[in-house]
Amino acid sequence: MRPLSAVIPAAGPSDPLELHAAIAATGAAFLASGRPSSALGSSRLLELRGGLSSSSSSSSSSSSSSSPAAMVRSWRLSRLGRFASSFDASRYHAQVLFVDDDGSRARTCEALLERVAMWADAGWWIYPHAVSTKNNVADGDAPPPSLLASASAFGLCRGRLAARAATLEADDLSAYDVVVCVDYTVLEQVRALARDQVEAGADAA
């Protein structure tokens, strides 16, 4: 549960505590019923991920034509539509930067995305990287020992998880195709860094 709830927020904005509670409730429903469809249909995960509003989720759940699979497809199409407006998928590669403020979550996301990309035969196209904001992590900090245990447990790249921490610089925001913040707090830190860079440029001009 802990690694899962730490990584999922990178897929979209949500309140970490509320999301963790929804994950726990969904997992309990699955263990009780043994059916993923019933567990997903009774959970708030899709709503928390931004794919469904409270009203639409309640109305769709009461409709016999809205299956959990249809809900997931609708959520994915909605997110892809929003993402496609700012991402050029015609490029031959995508540099993806994960950002955290604890030195753990971004590197976990980096290693997980690398494994998923290799599994999907997209390792040649997707290049994940990880950095941390300067609030709690210093450049060159050693990773927590728990990360190395995660590498063994989940078959992740030990080299990525054991690497020294790199801190986010303003120039990084324009050097990557996609920047993924692991939660709202990190998102605000990144936005503040971007605003400072714009203001510094305006002053210099």
Long-range contacts (C-beta under 8 A, 24 or more apart in sequence): 1-27, 3-108, 3-150, 3-154, 6-104, 6-105, 6-108, 6-182, 7-105, 7-108, 7-109, 7-112, 9-182, 9-183, 10-98, 10-105, 10-109, 10-180, 10-181, 10-182, 11-49, 12-49, 12-50, 12-79, 13-50, 13-183, 13-184, 13-187, 14-48, 14-49, 14-50, 15-48, 15-184, 16-183, 18-48, 19-45, 19-48, 22-48, 36-68, 37-67, 37-68, 37-69, 40-68, 40-71, 40-72, 41-67, 41-68, 41-71, 46-71, 46-72, 46-75, 49-75, 49-79, 50-75, 50-78, 50-79, 51-75, 51-76, 51-78, 51-79, 87-177, 87-178, 88-177, 91-177, 92-125, 93-124, 93-125, 93-126, 93-127, 94-125, 94-126, 94-127, 94-177, 94-178, 95-127, 95-129, 95-175, 95-176, 95-177, 95-178, 96-126, 96-127, 96-128, 96-129, 96-176, 96-177, 96-178, 96-180, 97-128, 97-129, 97-130, 97-131, 97-172, 97-176, 97-178, 97-179, 97-180, 98-128, 98-129, 98-130, 98-131, 98-180, 98-182, 99-130, 99-131, 99-132, 99-133, 99-168, 99-179, 99-180, 99-181, 99-182, 99-186, 99-190, 100-130, 100-132, 100-133, 100-181, 100-182, 100-186, 101-132, 101-133, 101-135, 101-136, 101-137, 101-185, 101-186, 101-189, 102-132, 102-136, 102-137, 103-132, 103-136, 103-137, 103-141, 103-143, 103-144, 103-165, 104-143, 104-144, 104-146, 104-147, 105-182, 106-130, 106-131, 106-132, 106-182, 107-143, 107-147, 107-160, 107-161, 107-163, 108-147, 108-150, 108-156, 108-161, 109-180, 109-182, 110-160, 111-151, 111-156, 111-157, 111-160, 111-161, 112-154, 112-156, 114-156, 114-157, 114-160, 115-155, 115-156, 115-157, 129-176, 130-160, 130-166, 131-165, 131-166, 131-167, 131-168, 131-172, 132-165, 132-166, 132-167, 132-168, 133-167, 133-168, 133-186, 133-189, 133-190, 133-193, 134-167, 134-168, 135-189, 137-165, 137-167, 138-165, 138-167, 139-165, 139-166, 139-167, 140-164, 140-165, 141-165, 168-193, 170-194, 170-196, 170-197, 173-197
